[in-house]
Amino acid sequence: MSTIQRTAVLTGATSERGIGLTTARRYAREGWAVVILDLDGEKSAKAAQDIANEFNVPAFGHQVDVADEASVAAAADAVAAEVAAGRLPVVGALANIAGITSPVPFLETDLALWNKVMAVNATGTYLVTKAFLPAMIEAGWGRIVNMSSVSAQRGGGVFGKVPYSAAKAAILGFTKALAREIAPTGVTVNAITPGAVDTNIRVGSTDAQEAAINAGIPIGRNATTEEVAALFTFLSSEDAAYLTGTTMDINGGSHIH
């Protein structure tokens, strides 16, 4: 966009080697105002300030626990106040990126782990979407992009086993059903399913784990965070107006291997 017309809201976007922060920077580089919502409010504010300074776009950071309805409501209210005051343009895109993994074998899991992984990944996507969708529908334009995973398609992996795969599969069903329901409103809903990505989740992984991951990728390498970020901004663009309810695979062919 040649001028700043809309705001992109992202969850889970403060990690230096994470998909979220790279995506926030990509939105800003393409002319969007940016809101960063993360469990760490101080990091959210700093990341937003850094983006504002580097890209000369409006940016706002706020604390949120995506699994807590009251926290999500407070964050949405804070963003709405920034829009009402003229410090941010209207929200046009929502990138649901916040998530946690579950590298624990199934019989070693317990209900607490299951509930936590489902709460952050699946319930968090539901709560944040429900908080920001009404304003998009009122504006008659919006883009919701949900982070799923190749684990939802293949069933598990080195870093994300049963609870994680189940939560990410829930996001795919959520995406399709919501896309169908709100299609006439001008708001699209799509999902991205990354495979192995070079992020900080890989810190501490063993050579054997890395070899196992690479053996399942026909292209033979991990994705970069920038490659994943490009899908988020594309699905948030005018060019993607006829895409809704889709799943965009970015995994080097690992879902077919």
Buried (B, 14 or more C-beta within 10 A) or exposed (E): EEEBEBBBBBBBBBBEBBBBBBBBBBBBBBBBBBBBBBBBBEBBBBBBBBBBEEBEBBBBBBBBBBBBBEBBBBBBEBBBEBBEEEEBBBBBBBBBBBBBBBBBEEEEBEEEBBEBBBBBBBBBBBBBBBBBBEBBBEBEBBBBBBBBBBBBBBEBBBBBBBBBBBBBBBBBEBBBEBBEEBEEBBBBBBBBBBBBBBBEBBEEBEEEBBEEBBEBBEEEEBBBBEBBBBBBBBBBBEEBEEBBBBBBBBBBEBBEE
